[in-house]
Amino acid sequence: MIRRLPRPDAVDLLVDETSPRTEELRAKAVALRSRIRSLTDEFADDDDADAAEFKAAIRRIKARLADVEAQMAHPQRTRILVDIVTAEDPAEAWKDLTLDRQRAVVQTVATVTLLPGRPGRAPFDPRSVRIEPLQGMG
């Protein structure tokens, strides 16, 4: 989880792929993110640009982007994952979770299979645990 959650595409874990509007909404989100990058580049290159106007424009676009992302969100996964995948440091956010919450995250994104271990009092062997991402969670 600590390697998966900080990846830039982790926010995709929140998307409800079964929704019929997902592709349309995803295209809108890409367009809005592109507008933010374009405005930022233009602002950086324009010595006479008004910072207040720039901030207001970015704020409006980000509000629209948040609305689109909310429409794409899978309710159950969002409830469990949103504060982790949007954290500034997801690995640190993971460490701060309670054990029950960590279990919920794992159950949301992966299947954990315990393989037969060695008989007797052998030490724990991490190779006896298989963790496979659920479809779309890789």
N, CA and C of each residue as an Amber inpcrd file, in Angstrom:
protein
   414
   0.8150000  -1.1890000   0.0000000   0.0000000   0.0000000   0.0000000
   0.8620000   1.2580000   0.0000000   1.9630000   1.2120000   0.7210000
   2.8170000   2.3860000   0.8070000   3.4340000   2.7150000  -0.5420000
   3.6520000   1.7160000  -1.3970000   4.1740000   1.9930000  -2.7440000
   3.0530000   2.3920000  -3.7000000   1.8330000   1.8790000  -3.5010000
   0.7400000   2.1340000  -4.4460000   0.0820000   3.4930000  -4.2170000
  -0.2020000   3.8440000  -3.0070000  -0.9840000   5.0450000  -2.7150000
  -0.3080000   6.3660000  -3.0840000   1.0200000   6.4840000  -3.0350000
   1.6320000   7.7620000  -3.4300000   1.7510000   7.9820000  -4.9500000
   1.4570000   6.9780000  -5.7560000   1.5970000   7.1380000  -7.2030000
   0.6590000   8.2360000  -7.7160000   1.0890000   8.9600000  -8.7560000
   0.2620000  10.0530000  -9.2860000  -1.1270000   9.6040000  -9.7460000
  -1.2570000   8.3410000 -10.1640000  -2.5520000   7.8580000 -10.6410000
  -3.4340000   7.3100000  -9.5190000  -3.0280000   7.4950000  -8.2790000
  -3.8010000   6.9470000  -7.1530000  -5.2150000   7.5160000  -7.0890000
  -5.4080000   8.7480000  -7.5300000  -6.7600000   9.3190000  -7.5050000
  -7.7040000   8.5410000  -8.4140000  -7.1580000   7.8060000  -9.3910000
  -7.9950000   6.9800000 -10.2530000  -8.6660000   5.8500000  -9.4700000
  -8.1360000   5.5220000  -8.3020000  -8.7630000   4.4950000  -7.4630000
 -10.1490000   4.9180000  -7.0030000 -10.4120000   6.2100000  -7.0230000
 -11.6890000   6.7410000  -6.5570000 -12.7670000   6.7110000  -7.6290000
 -12.3880000   6.4700000  -8.8750000 -13.3260000   6.5690000  -9.9970000
 -14.2060000   5.3290000 -10.0900000 -15.4980000   5.5670000 -10.3190000
 -16.4570000   4.4850000 -10.5230000 -16.4620000   4.1350000 -12.0040000
 -15.7160000   3.1090000 -12.3610000 -15.5720000   2.7190000 -13.7670000
 -16.8600000   2.1500000 -14.3490000 -17.8120000   1.7880000 -13.5060000
 -19.0550000   1.1920000 -14.0090000 -20.0800000   2.2380000 -14.4290000
 -19.8330000   3.4870000 -14.1110000 -20.7660000   4.5490000 -14.4690000
 -20.7340000   4.7830000 -15.9770000 -21.9040000   4.9440000 -16.5980000
 -21.9390000   5.1570000 -18.0470000 -21.3260000   6.4960000 -18.4760000
 -21.1970000   7.4490000 -17.5620000 -20.6610000   8.7720000 -17.8980000
 -19.1800000   8.9250000 -17.5740000 -18.5320000   7.8600000 -17.1440000
 -17.1430000   7.9610000 -16.6990000 -16.2310000   8.5440000 -17.7700000
 -16.3120000   8.0490000 -18.9850000 -15.4130000   8.5360000 -20.0430000
 -15.6580000  10.0080000 -20.3550000 -16.9210000  10.4060000 -20.4130000
 -17.2650000  11.8090000 -20.6620000 -16.7030000  12.6970000 -19.5570000
 -16.9020000  12.2790000 -18.3050000 -16.4230000  13.0540000 -17.1700000
 -14.8980000  13.0760000 -17.1120000 -14.2840000  11.9470000 -17.4450000
 -12.8150000  11.8810000 -17.4520000 -12.2540000  12.8670000 -18.4850000
 -12.8940000  12.9460000 -19.6580000 -12.4590000  13.8840000 -20.6970000
 -12.6000000  15.3260000 -20.2090000 -13.6980000  15.6250000 -19.5020000
 -13.8750000  16.9780000 -18.9470000 -12.7750000  17.2930000 -17.9410000
 -12.4530000  16.3050000 -17.0850000 -11.4190000  16.5100000 -16.0720000
 -10.0640000  16.7660000 -16.7220000  -9.7510000  16.0160000 -17.7590000
  -8.4840000  16.2160000 -18.4700000  -8.4440000  17.6190000 -19.0740000
  -9.5450000  18.0440000 -19.6880000  -9.6040000  19.3790000 -20.2920000
  -9.4350000  20.4690000 -19.2390000 -10.0630000  20.3080000 -18.0830000
  -9.9470000  21.3140000 -17.0280000  -8.5260000  21.3700000 -16.4670000
  -7.9070000  20.2060000 -16.2810000  -6.5170000  20.1920000 -15.8030000
  -5.5970000  20.8630000 -16.8230000  -5.8730000  20.6370000 -18.0990000
  -5.0890000  21.2620000 -19.1600000  -5.2480000  22.7820000 -19.1280000
  -6.4780000  23.2540000 -18.8720000  -6.7050000  24.7010000 -18.7750000
  -5.9290000  25.3000000 -17.6040000  -5.8950000  24.5780000 -16.5000000
  -5.1340000  25.0630000 -15.3390000  -3.6570000  25.1830000 -15.7010000
  -3.1100000  24.1560000 -16.3650000  -1.6880000  24.2210000 -16.7710000
  -1.4540000  25.3690000 -17.7380000  -2.3500000  25.5470000 -18.6900000
  -2.1950000  26.6290000 -19.6750000  -2.2300000  27.9980000 -19.0110000
  -3.2120000  28.1800000 -18.1160000  -3.2970000  29.4640000 -17.4130000
  -2.0510000  29.7240000 -16.5750000  -1.5670000  28.6840000 -15.9290000
  -0.3670000  28.8200000 -15.1040000   0.8290000  29.2090000 -15.9620000
   0.9640000  28.5540000 -17.1160000   2.0670000  28.8970000 -18.0180000
   1.9450000  30.3350000 -18.5230000   0.7280000  30.7180000 -18.9140000
   0.5110000  32.0800000 -19.3950000   0.8290000  33.1040000 -18.3050000
   0.3870000  32.8200000 -17.0860000   0.6360000  33.7370000 -15.9740000
   2.1450000  33.8680000 -15.7340000   2.8490000  32.7360000 -15.7910000
   4.2930000  32.7530000 -15.5440000   5.0410000  33.5600000 -16.6040000
   4.5100000  33.5710000 -17.8240000   5.1850000  34.2670000 -18.9240000
   4.7580000  35.7190000 -19.0990000   3.7270000  36.1560000 -18.3950000
   3.1880000  37.5130000 -18.5690000   3.5560000  38.3680000 -17.3590000
   4.4940000  39.2720000 -17.5740000   4.9560000  40.1240000 -16.4710000
   3.8810000  41.1020000 -15.9980000   2.8910000  41.3630000 -16.8380000
   1.8350000  42.3110000 -16.4820000   0.5610000  41.6320000 -15.9870000
   0.5930000  40.3150000 -15.8120000  -0.6030000  39.5760000 -15.4100000
  -1.0370000  39.9730000 -14.0020000  -2.3320000  40.0000000 -13.8110000
  -2.9140000  40.3510000 -12.5150000  -3.0630000  39.0870000 -11.6750000
  -2.3610000  39.0350000 -10.5630000  -2.3720000  37.8490000  -9.7140000
  -3.7690000  37.5390000  -9.1740000  -4.5380000  38.5560000  -8.8410000
  -5.8800000  38.3390000  -8.3030000  -6.7850000  37.7060000  -9.3590000
  -6.6910000  38.1940000 -10.5920000  -7.4990000  37.6120000 -11.6690000
  -7.0880000  36.1690000 -11.9270000  -5.7870000  35.9140000 -11.9100000
  -5.2720000  34.5570000 -12.1010000  -5.8190000  33.6240000 -11.0200000
  -5.7070000  34.0410000  -9.7700000  -6.1830000  33.2130000  -8.6620000
  -7.6810000  32.9500000  -8.7640000  -8.4480000  33.9710000  -9.1450000
  -9.8950000  33.8040000  -9.2800000 -10.2270000  32.8160000 -10.3880000
  -9.5300000  32.9220000 -11.5120000  -9.7750000  32.0110000 -12.6330000
  -9.4190000  30.5720000 -12.2420000  -8.2800000  30.4020000 -11.6230000
  -7.8520000  29.0590000 -11.1920000  -8.8460000  28.4920000 -10.1860000
  -9.2990000  29.3160000  -9.2590000 -10.2690000  28.8730000  -8.2440000
 -11.5550000  28.3630000  -8.9080000 -12.0500000  29.1050000  -9.9190000
 -13.2770000  28.6970000 -10.6270000 -13.0800000  27.3730000 -11.3690000
 -11.9400000  27.2450000 -12.0310000 -11.6750000  26.0010000 -12.7670000
 -11.5290000  24.8330000 -11.7990000 -10.8330000  25.0510000 -10.6980000
 -10.6680000  23.9800000  -9.7080000 -12.0040000  23.5780000  -9.0950000
 -12.9070000  24.5190000  -8.9160000 -14.2390000  24.1920000  -8.3940000
 -14.9890000  23.3190000  -9.3900000 -14.8900000  23.6620000 -10.6760000
 -15.5310000  22.8360000 -11.7030000 -14.8940000  21.4540000 -11.7600000
 -13.5670000  21.3880000 -11.6340000 -12.8570000  20.1150000 -11.6340000
 -13.2870000  19.2630000 -10.4390000 -13.4170000  19.8730000  -9.2840000
 -13.8670000  19.1360000  -8.0940000 -15.2610000  18.5700000  -8.3040000
 -16.1330000  19.3370000  -8.9540000 -17.4830000  18.8610000  -9.2460000
 -17.4450000  17.6580000 -10.1900000 -16.6320000  17.7340000 -11.2280000
 -16.5110000  16.6220000 -12.1830000 -15.9490000  15.3890000 -11.4760000
 -14.9150000  15.5720000 -10.6630000 -14.3180000  14.4410000  -9.9430000
 -15.3160000  13.8220000  -8.9740000 -16.1310000  14.6380000  -8.3340000
 -17.1570000  14.1200000  -7.4240000 -18.1760000  13.2760000  -8.1830000
 -18.5190000  13.6950000  -9.3950000 -19.4640000  12.9220000 -10.2020000
 -18.8660000  11.5840000 -10.6410000 -17.5440000  11.5250000 -10.7870000
 -16.8800000  10.2840000 -11.2050000 -16.6340000   9.3320000 -10.0300000
 -16.7450000   9.8170000  -8.8320000 -16.3170000   9.0660000  -7.6540000
 -17.1970000   7.8550000  -7.3630000 -16.5340000   6.8010000  -6.9530000
 -17.1970000   5.5930000  -6.4520000 -17.4500000   5.8350000  -4.9650000
 -18.7170000   5.8300000  -4.5290000 -19.0220000   6.2330000  -3.1390000
 -18.2710000   5.4390000  -2.0750000 -18.2350000   4.1300000  -2.1850000
 -17.5930000   3.2960000  -1.1620000 -16.0840000   3.5100000  -1.1460000
 -15.4560000   3.4490000  -2.3150000 -13.9970000   3.6150000  -2.3630000
 -13.5920000   5.0160000  -1.9390000 -14.3710000   6.0140000  -2.3300000
 -14.0410000   7.3930000  -1.9630000 -14.0670000   7.5550000  -0.4540000
 -15.0880000   7.0130000   0.1750000 -15.2040000   7.1280000   1.6330000
 -13.9670000   6.5580000   2.3250000 -13.4360000   5.4840000   1.7930000
 -12.3100000   4.7960000   2.4230000 -10.9650000   5.3840000   2.0260000
 -10.8270000   5.8370000   0.7750000  -9.5130000   6.1810000   0.2440000
  -9.1980000   7.6660000   0.0920000 -10.2230000   8.5110000   0.0230000
  -9.9900000   9.8950000  -0.4040000  -8.9480000  10.6420000   0.4270000
  -8.9920000  10.5370000   1.7260000  -8.0480000  11.3120000   2.5310000
  -6.6250000  10.7750000   2.4450000  -6.4640000   9.5310000   1.9810000
  -5.1190000   8.9660000   1.8360000  -4.5250000   9.3590000   0.4830000
  -5.2890000   9.1140000  -0.5970000  -4.7310000   9.3820000  -1.9290000
  -4.5940000  10.8730000  -2.2160000  -5.2970000  11.7090000  -1.4830000
  -5.1630000  13.1500000  -1.6830000  -4.2360000  13.7980000  -0.6520000
  -3.6990000  13.0120000   0.2450000  -2.7900000  13.5430000   1.2710000
  -1.4920000  14.0200000   0.6240000  -0.8660000  14.9980000   1.2420000
   0.4210000  15.4800000   0.7340000   1.4550000  14.3610000   0.7780000
   1.4000000  13.5290000   1.8190000   2.3060000  12.3900000   1.9380000
   1.4690000  11.1440000   2.2370000   1.0010000  10.4390000   1.1910000
   0.1410000   9.2740000   1.3990000   0.7900000   8.1810000   2.2550000
   2.0950000   8.0050000   2.1330000   2.7700000   6.9820000   2.9400000
   2.6690000   7.3220000   4.4260000   2.8310000   8.5810000   4.7420000
   2.6980000   9.0090000   6.1420000   1.2500000   8.9060000   6.6030000
   0.3180000   9.2580000   5.7210000  -1.1070000   9.1370000   6.0530000
  -1.4570000   7.6860000   6.3400000  -0.8820000   6.7580000   5.5640000
  -1.1080000   5.3220000   5.7740000  -0.6470000   4.9230000   7.1790000
   0.5320000   5.3670000   7.5620000   1.0840000   5.0130000   8.8730000
   0.2190000   5.5480000  10.0120000  -0.4540000   6.6740000   9.7700000
  -1.2790000   7.2860000  10.8120000  -2.6560000   6.6340000  10.9590000
  -3.0300000   5.7530000  10.0160000  -4.3410000   5.1070000  10.0810000
  -4.3850000   4.0620000  11.1890000  -5.5750000   3.8430000  11.7190000
  -5.7530000   2.7420000  12.6720000  -5.6490000   1.4290000  11.9010000
  -5.4300000   0.3490000  12.6000000  -5.3220000  -0.9630000  11.9630000
  -6.6210000  -1.3080000  11.2200000  -7.7670000  -1.0160000  11.8190000
  -9.0410000  -1.2850000  11.1490000  -9.1550000  -0.5120000   9.8480000
  -8.7240000   0.7210000   9.8460000  -8.7980000   1.5360000   8.6340000
  -7.8210000   1.0240000   7.5830000  -6.6290000   0.6000000   8.0040000
  -5.6790000   0.0120000   7.0600000  -6.2630000  -1.2480000   6.4250000
  -6.9250000  -2.0610000   7.2300000  -7.5760000  -3.2660000   6.6970000
  -8.6280000  -2.9000000   5.6560000  -9.4140000  -1.8800000   5.9270000
 -10.4520000  -1.4540000   4.9880000  -9.8250000  -0.9990000   3.6690000
  -8.7150000  -0.2860000   3.7450000  -8.0270000   0.1620000   2.5350000
  -7.5460000  -1.0460000   1.7360000  -6.8930000  -1.9840000   2.4070000
  -6.3840000  -3.1740000   1.7240000  -7.5330000  -3.9380000   1.0730000
  -8.6420000  -4.1390000   1.7970000  -9.7810000  -4.8670000   1.2440000
 -10.4000000  -4.1390000   0.0570000 -10.2580000  -2.8410000   0.0070000
 -10.8210000  -2.0480000  -1.0780000 -10.0060000  -2.1690000  -2.3530000
  -8.6970000  -2.3350000  -2.2450000  -7.8520000  -2.3120000  -3.4360000
  -7.1840000  -3.6360000  -3.7910000  -7.2500000  -4.6360000  -2.9070000
  -6.5070000  -5.8680000  -3.1820000  -7.1690000  -7.0920000  -2.5600000
  -6.7370000  -8.2460000  -3.0700000  -7.1020000  -9.5300000  -2.4730000
  -5.8500000 -10.0780000  -1.8120000  -5.9680000 -10.4580000  -0.5560000
  -4.8370000 -11.0100000   0.1800000  -5.0890000 -12.4990000   0.3830000
  -4.1270000 -13.3130000  -0.0350000  -4.2410000 -14.7650000   0.1110000
  -3.0840000 -15.2570000   0.9560000  -3.4140000 -16.0060000   1.9930000
  -2.3780000 -16.6140000   2.8270000  -2.1040000 -18.0120000   2.2920000
  -0.8630000 -18.2520000   1.8890000  -0.4620000 -19.5400000   1.3560000
   0.0120000 -20.4310000   2.5010000   0.0280000 -21.7400000   2.2800000
   0.4980000 -22.6240000   3.3570000   1.9280000 -22.2630000   3.7660000
   2.1250000 -22.2350000   5.0570000   3.4550000 -21.9380000   5.5770000
   4.1910000 -23.2230000   5.8910000   5.3390000 -23.0720000   6.4630000
   6.1160000 -24.2460000   6.8610000   5.5700000 -24.7620000   8.1880000
   5.5640000 -26.0480000   8.3630000   5.0380000 -26.6040000   9.6160000
   5.9580000 -26.2850000  10.7950000   5.3820000 -26.3470000  11.9700000
   6.1570000 -26.1360000  13.1810000   6.2310000 -24.6690000  13.5580000
   7.2770000 -24.3320000  14.2640000   7.4340000 -22.9720000  14.7730000
   8.3760000 -22.1600000  13.8900000   8.2430000 -22.3150000  12.6100000
   9.0970000 -21.5780000  11.6760000   8.7360000 -20.0960000  11.7370000
   9.7240000 -19.2250000  11.5420000   9.4340000 -17.7860000  11.5430000
   8.5350000 -17.4230000  10.3540000   7.8860000 -16.2880000  10.4670000
   6.9960000 -15.8230000   9.4070000   7.7710000 -15.6560000   8.1050000
   7.1830000 -16.1320000   7.0350000   7.7890000 -16.0160000   5.7140000
   6.8980000 -15.1280000   4.8590000   7.3500000 -13.9030000   4.5180000
   6.5170000 -12.9950000   3.7200000   6.1050000 -13.5800000   2.3710000
   6.8550000 -14.5520000   1.8790000   6.4810000 -15.1880000   0.6100000
   5.2190000 -16.0290000   0.7400000   4.7480000 -16.2460000   1.9750000
   3.5260000 -17.0220000   2.1790000   2.2660000 -16.1500000   2.0930000
   2.4560000 -14.8750000   1.7430000   1.3320000 -13.9550000   1.5950000
   1.3450000 -13.4290000   0.1550000   0.2110000 -13.6010000  -0.5260000
   0.0960000 -13.0900000  -1.8990000  -0.9100000 -11.9420000  -1.8880000
  -0.4920000 -10.8030000  -2.3970000  -1.3480000  -9.6210000  -2.4760000
  -1.5300000  -9.2830000  -3.9410000  -2.7780000  -9.3470000  -4.4060000
  -3.0760000  -9.0720000  -5.8080000  -4.0700000  -7.9250000  -5.8950000
  -3.7340000  -6.9000000  -6.6800000  -4.6780000  -5.7810000  -6.8350000
  -5.9890000  -6.2520000  -7.4530000  -7.0930000  -5.7190000  -6.9860000
  -8.3720000  -5.9940000  -7.6010000  -8.3860000  -5.3560000  -8.9860000
  -9.2740000  -5.8030000  -9.8440000  -9.3290000  -5.2780000 -11.2000000
  -9.5000000  -3.7490000 -11.1650000  -8.6570000  -3.0900000 -11.9190000
  -8.6950000  -1.6270000 -11.9770000  -7.9510000  -0.9440000 -10.8490000
  -7.3710000  -1.7090000  -9.9410000  -6.6850000  -1.1210000  -8.7850000
  -5.1740000  -1.2090000  -8.8870000  -4.6670000  -1.8010000  -9.9600000
  -3.2300000  -2.0040000 -10.1370000  -2.4960000  -0.7530000 -10.2270000
